Structures are given as C-alpha cells and as structure tokens.
Amino acid sequence: MLSRIVAGVDGSDASLAAARLAAAEAAAEHRPLRLVHARLPVADYALLLPPGIAADDALAPRALIDAVRKDLRRAYPGLDVRAVVTESGPAAALLRASRSAGLLVVGRSGLHPGRRSPAGSTTARVAAGANCPVVVVGPQLPEHGEVVVGFDPADPGSPAVPYAFAAAQWRGSSLRICCVRPVDGGRWPDDATARRAVSEAVAGWRAAFADVPVAIDVLAGLDPVARLLDASVEAGLVVVGEWDRGRADPGPAGRLPEVLVRNAACPVAVVRPSRRHTRRADPGPTAPAGRPDDPGPGTRRS
C-alpha cells in the first residue's frame, strides 16, 4: 500500500485548505488520508461549532474533525480518509505522525495567527523536524500555476528535485527549476553553461517524467529568497530542500525554507532527506510506508 498522507486540522481556514490539498493529492495518487486534530482550548471550539456542541468538552473535538472528514468524502467519493483526535500538543502529534507518513500537509497559521511566535510556531517546528516532506498551505489555494523548485548546485541529489517532478506530473503542470546558487566554486559561469550544468544534473528525472514540461531559470547574482518569493506569486507550489546542512556560512539561501514557509504566496513543500534511513537513489514522494500509522498515546481514531 502506498504511504499515507497526513493533514493537520485545527479548524482554521489555512488548516482546512491544507486538508483539501491533502485530499486532492491522496485521491489522485490513490493513497490513504489521515486527519490529525490536537485538542484545542475550550474557548476556541466556540468559534468553530454550534454552542451546544462547543460546550461539550468530550464531543467538540470529534465533531470538528468528523465534519471535515465528511466534507472531504463528499468531494472525493471512495477516498480512504480517517481521523485521529489526540491529547498531545499539535506539533508533537504531527511530528509523531510524520514518522510513518509519505507526506504531511499543514496550514501556515492557526486560529490565532497573531499569537504565534516567529521561532516557535507549530508550522515552523513541523517543517523543520518532520520525517517526511511537509507542504505548508495558506488560507487560499491557487487554482493553477507551475511548480517551482529551488535547485542548489551544491546538492544536485536533493530529494526536492524528484518530489517537484512528481508534484508537477500529478498536477498536470509545468516545472520551473530555479538555480539560485553559484555553480562553479562561488564564481558564476555564463548563463548557458550554468543552464547546461543544471540540465545535466536533472537529466535522469527529466527522462523519468518525460510528460512534464521543464524550464530552467538561472538566477545569477540575485537574492534567491527574494526571487523564489517572486516566483511564488504565480506558482501553484514552491519546492525547497535542505539548504544549510551545517555550513559555516550558508548565506541567504540558508534562509530559504524558513522565509518561504512564512511568506510565500502559494503552498510550499519542504523536502529534506529522510531521517528514517540513509538517502536512497530514488527518494520519491510516493515510496511505500515502512509501518502503520502510529499517532501515539492519548489518541482516538475513526
């Protein structure tokens, strides 16, 4: 069975958009979907549910997650979608679920985005620590747009590249590969040479995904963070990998995942090497799950 997709749901507009995106991908790839809801403060349920249900501490979490599940089943008949209510904190619950997931989808901000601290938000913790690719979604999903991937010539084997090809394929969109780091020891060659180097690095993936139109964009001398933020305005998805990897001075590109997750105009996929095992030759996004979902103690399923 293909590895499951997990979506975090807290009732916010961004989390509902995340659930819809997760359901669309799960349906397209015939993968199971699991919704994870961490119990909210009682006052928050009053913003989301009718008064009688919101006041019932035992009923409110299940009522919220079941309503989302029913909506997704109506939109995607036949979709295998189940729900988990957990007593753990949201970040801990989602990080735990990521251990056996193929993809984790979360909203960019929760019910009270103004309350979150920039360094300690659930989204930032999950994007930085998950054991699988993470897609971060804002309140509105783009209806269309190309997939953009930030390509680091220092790491041509990044799993972000095959993930981006696969994402473009199932969406039926084109792929734009943005080369945002120096290609030759910190000195830029001419654009044609840089473009050829990138093309050679991804030749195997272009052959494997021959139906995906590909463009290569060389961003010489420009801030990669700003350029990828610009690209996100018209994109359907931006994909980035692990850009710092312990370098003494990662430069502007080291901020890519963090800045894009918080500010991009479209969903952002953060794809790092799997922490479950060493990097494989084909770290694609639809690899089989190693074991059943383990949402951890204090959870209830349906």
Secondary structure, DSSP 8 states (H G I E B T S, - for coil): -B--EEEE--SSHHHHHHHHHHHHHHHHHT--EEEEEE---HHHHTTTS-HHHHT-TTHHHHHHHHHHHHHHHHHSTT--EEEEEESS-HHHHHHHHGGG-SEEEEESS-S-GGGS-TTT-HHHHHHHH-SS-EEEE-SS--SS--EEEEE-TT-TT-THHHHHHHHHHHHT--EEEEE-S-SBTTB---HHHHHHHHHHHTHHHHHHTTTS-EEEEE-TTS-HHHHHHHHHTT-SEEEE----TT-S---GGGGHHHHHHHH-SS-EEE----SSSS--S---TT-B-SS-----SSEEE-
